[in-house]
Amino acid sequence: MKRIISALCAVITAVPVFMTGCAVKGSGESGDHKLYLKTDYVYDEVKAVFVNKANGNTRETVMKRGEDGDGFFQYSCMGDTGAYNKVYFSYDGKETDEVAFNDLVDGWYISIYGVLPCTEGVAFSREAPLTRLTFPFQGEDKDVYVWTPEDYDPASEDKYSVIYLLDGDCILADERGLGTWNTPESVVSAMKHSDFKAIVVGIATRENTRYRELAPDLGTPREEVADEYDHRYGNEFCDFVVNTVVPGIEKQYNVYTDPAHNAVSGSSLGGLESFYIGMEHPEKFGNIGAMSPSFWMYDENTWEDYLKQKDFSQNAPFVYMYAGDDWKDNGICAKPMMELLEKLDYPADRKVLDLYDKGDHRVFYWRYIFPEFLEAMYTQKVAALM
């Protein structure tokens, strides 16, 4: 991937890039990248097994024991990001799930809470410190969580990109007890290995209203879900995000306001609504992260009628679409959506379909995949491994 990023620096000057600049710190031609692992317990031997998702090739490497930290043990090894884009860890007769491996991934932490992103030399916190704001929506105060990097200085003129996350109460915070994506930790890792800065904004959605808030009204839903989704106000939620939340963040924080530096992302219904928000407002969101999106709500004809009204010749958002297994996750409806975008001449270099047949419809899979979204935005190009 280092070779890809180096090449992109020369060819994408006319294409908006989410991250400022186009440099990976310490990048070279070999694709070698140092990967760290933290554990709660010490093991006689820990192996990193690097995986190429596309062809199934693997490489097993014994990790070296490093300097122990405060309450954790640390291992490391080198991996080739030009040949592999997943990794799992083998230790004490156990194996973890496969997680992202690329130039913006510093390391992972095997903890009692699962496998979590982490950065060597940075104190680990399962839940990053957040600032809670409230904005009015449909007669109530809706919580919005904001995470800023440690070096964020409100008095500085330095500007930051913004990643807006739907379902913020279980993606950025953990108010539903489902775990989180640990996005701040992934962003810290990416900041260590590149030259961008970003804050993360999580927009809460109450469990008993999310199936309405995150469901845009594009017409008649499929018959089998029509009764359940008879009241949909994802359109109004979209207006709330664009006309209330975004201006509020731009007023209170040192952030860029152009679409190249704004991303909107979510999973399941949040992936559906993120896709809708980005398509409705490409002048504001230049990047979409649709994780396991619930495109099944509408049939292909309804989606085509909606999308063919859009002008993709200019200002097309970069779309990163992830889905796991066809039936355990939403892979079965993500693939037809990508085919529809191709049919409607959506720019080939502005879309990625990242399929992972082992993936399930759960929070920890979206945690594992989020660093791939970050890298995809950063490079703005589909890597050959995908």
N, C-alpha and C positions, 0 to 999 in steps of 0.2 A: 504493500500500500504506500510505502514511502516513495516508490518510483512513480506511482500514480499521482500522488500529491505534487511531486516535483514537476511532472508534466502539466498538471492542471494549472499551476502557477503561470505557465506560459500561454495557455489557450483560453482561459475563462474570463479574461478581462472585461468582456462585454456582457457577462452573465452575473447577476447579483449573487453574492456569496454571503451566507448567513453569518459566518465568522469574519471578523476584521482580519485582513491579511490572508496569507496562504502559506504558512510555515509550520512545520512540525519541528519542535526543538530537538536538536541533536540527530536529525534524520540523516541517513546515509543511503548508499546504494544497495546494501545487502538485504534489507528488510528485517534485520535483527532488531528485536525489541525486548527489553528486560521486563519480565513479569514477576510481580511479587505475590506472595500468599501469606496471609495471617491465619493463625489457628489458636484456639483456646487451650489446646493440649499439645505436648511435644510428641512427635512420632519418629520411629526409627528411620522410616523412609517415606518420602512424599514424592509422587510422580505427577508431572503435568502431561496430559495427553492432548496434543494439538490436533485439530480436526479441520479438514476442508469440507464444508457443507455440500459443495457441488459434486465432488467426485468420491467422497468418503475416505480419502487418504488421511492417514494418521501418523503422528510421530510422538513417541514416548520419551520424555526427558526426566531424569532424576533431579529434583530441585535441591539446591544447596541450602543448608541451615545457615541463617544469618544471625545478626545481633538481636537478642530478645528485647521486646518492648515491655511496657508497663502492663502486665496482665495478659500478654499474648506472645506467641512465638512466630518467627518469621522465616520464610523460605523464598528463594528466587531462582530463576533460570532465564535463559534466552530463548526466544521463539521467533519464527520467521513469519511476519505479517504479510509477506508477499505470497506465501504458500498456504497459510491456514487462517481461518477466521472464527474458530470456536476452540474452546479448551475445557477439559474437565480434569478433576484432580482425583488421584487414587492414593489411598492411605489406610493403613490398618485394616485391610480387607474390605474397604468401603470405596464407593465412587460417588462423586457429586454429579449433578446435572451439568450439561454443557452450558457454558456461559460465553459472552462475547469476548473476542480477542482481536484487538486491532491497535493501531498506533496511539489511540487516545485512551486506552485502558491501562491504568497503572497496576492494578491488582485487585484481588478478591479476598474476602475474609470468611472462613468457615466458622460460623458462630452458632450459638443455640437458637438464633433467629433465622437460620438459613445461610445461604451463600450471598454475601453482600459486597457491593463495590467498595473499594477503599484505596487510599493513596499512601505510599510509603512516606514516612516522615510527618504525616498529618494525623493528629489525634482523632481516633474514631468515635463517632457518636451515632447510635442507631437512629436517632431522630434529630435532624439538624435544627438549630434554633430558628424560629419563625416569628415574623411580625404579623399579627392578625388585624386586618382592616375589615370594614363592613360597608356595603353599598346597597342601596334600596332596589328591590326587585319584586314586583307584584305584591306590594303591601307588607313586605318583610325585609329584615336586614339579612343580607346574604354574606357569609364569611368568605374572605379572600385572604389566603396565606402568602406571604412574601418571604423568600429566602434571598439573602445577599451574601456574596463571598466575604471572607474576613477582611480583605483589603479594600472593600467598598467604602468610599469616603464621600458622603453627601456634599462636602465642601469642595470636592475636586471637580474639575471640568471633564474628567474621564467619563466616557459614556459606555453603557453596557447593552448588550443584546438582551432580549426577553424571550423566555420560553413560557407560554401560557399553558397550563395543564387543567383539563376538565376533571371532574371527580376529585378535586383537590383535597377533600377531607379523607381520602384513602390513598391518594397518590403522593401527595406531599406531606400531609399529616397522617395520622392513623386513628381517626376518631371512630372508625367502624370496627376496629380490631382485626382488619384483614391484612395487615402489613402494608408496606409502601413500596414504591419503585426505587426509593433511595436516590432520587434524581440529583440532589445536591452533591452527594458523594461522587456520582459519575461526572458531574460538571467540574468538580474540583480536579478530578483525574485528568479530564480533557484540558483544563486550563494549565496543568503542569506540563503537558506535552505539546501545547500549541500556543498561539498568540491571541486567543479570543477571551473576552470577558462576558459573562452573562449572569442575569438574575433569573430566578424561577418564581412564577406566580401560579398558585393553585386556587381554582375557583370551586368552592364547595357546592355539592348538590345533595340535598336531603334524600335519604334512601327511599322514602315514600313518594317522592315527586320526580326522581331522576328519570324514570321511564317516560315522563311527559316532557320534562325540560330538555332532555337530550334526544328528542325525536322530532326532527323537522317535518313540517307538513308539506309534502311534495305532491299530494294527491291521495288516492285511496290506497291504504296498505294492502298487503297480501291478505286474502280472505281468512287464512288461518290465524292471523294476528290482529285482524281489523277491530275486534271487540276490545282486546286488551289495550290497543293504542288508538282508541277512538278520540281521545283528547290529547293533541300534540301541540306543544308550544315551543318547539326548538327554534322556530323563527324568531319569537320574541326573546328567547334566551340568547340567540345570536346577536340581536340588537343590543341587549344588555351588555354583552361582552364588548362589543365594538364601540358603543356609544357611552358606556358608563365606566366599565372596568379599565379598559385601555387608556382613556383620557385621564382617569384617576391615577393610574400608575405613572403615566408620562408626566403628570404634574408633580408627583411626589418623589420621583427617582430620576437619577441621571441616566436616561436610556435613549437609545436611538428610536426614531419614530418611522423610519422607512420600512417597507415590507421585507427587505433582505435581512433585516436584523430582528424580525419578529417571527416566532413559530407558535403554532397551536397544536396540541396533541392530547390524545386520550385513548382509552381502550373500551372495547365493546360498544355500548351506546355512546360512550365518550369518543370513541374512534369515528363513529358515524357522524356525530355532531361536529367534531373537529374538521372532518372532511367538508361538511356543509359550510361551516364558518369560513374556511379558507377559500372555497369556491365562490362564496357570496362576496367576499371581501379580499380579493387578491391585492388591492391597493394598500392593505394593512398587513396581511399575513403572507409572507413569501415562502413559508415552509409549513407543511402539514405532516404530522405524525399520526397516522391512522392505525392503531394497534388492534388487531382482531376486530375490525369494524363490523357493526351489525347491519350490513347492506341488505340482508335478507328482508328487511321491513318492507321494501318495495320491489316489484318485479323489474325485469330488465327494460321493458318498454317505458315504465315510469321514469327510471333513471335516464334512459336515453332522451326522453322528451325534456327532462330537466337540463341535462348537461349540454345538449346540442344548442341551447340558447346562449351558451357561454362562448366568448371569443378567446380561444387559446393561442391565438397568434401573437399576442402580447401579454405580458404580465402574468403568465401562467405560474402558479405556486409550485414549488418543488414538493412532490408527493412521495412520502415514504410510507409504504403499506406493508405491515407485517401480519402474518397469520400462521397459526399452527396447523395441526391435523384437520382434515376436511370435516370430520364429524365431532371431534372433541372440542374443536375451536371453529373459527369462521373461515377456514381456508376455502371451503366450497363456494363462498360468495365473494371472496376477495379476488380470486382468479378471473371470474367473469367481469368484475369491475375494471380490472386492468386491461382486459381485452376490449372492453367498451371504450376506454380512454384511447387505446390504440386506434380503434375504428374511427373515433372522432378526431384523429390527428393531434392528440395531445403530444407536445414535444417529447421526443424519446429521451432526451437528457434531463428531463424534469420529473422523472418518475422512477420509483424503485418498488418492485414487488419482492419481498423477502419472505420466503416460505420455509417453514421448519416443521417437518412431519412429526417430530417428537413433541411439539409444543401443545400445551393445553390452555384452557380458558381460565387462567389463574394469575394472581398478582405477581408471583415470583417469576413467571416466564416473561412478563413485561419488564420486570426489573432486569432480567438477564439481557433483554434485547435492546433496552434503551441506549446503551453505549453504541450500538450499531446505528441507531437513528442519529445520534450526535455525529458519528463519523460520516454518515451519508450526507448530512447537511453540510458538513465541513468540506468534503470533497466535491459535492454536487455532481457526482458521477457514479454510475453503477460499476462496482468493481467486478472483475471477471469471475471472482469466486462466488458471487451471489447467484 
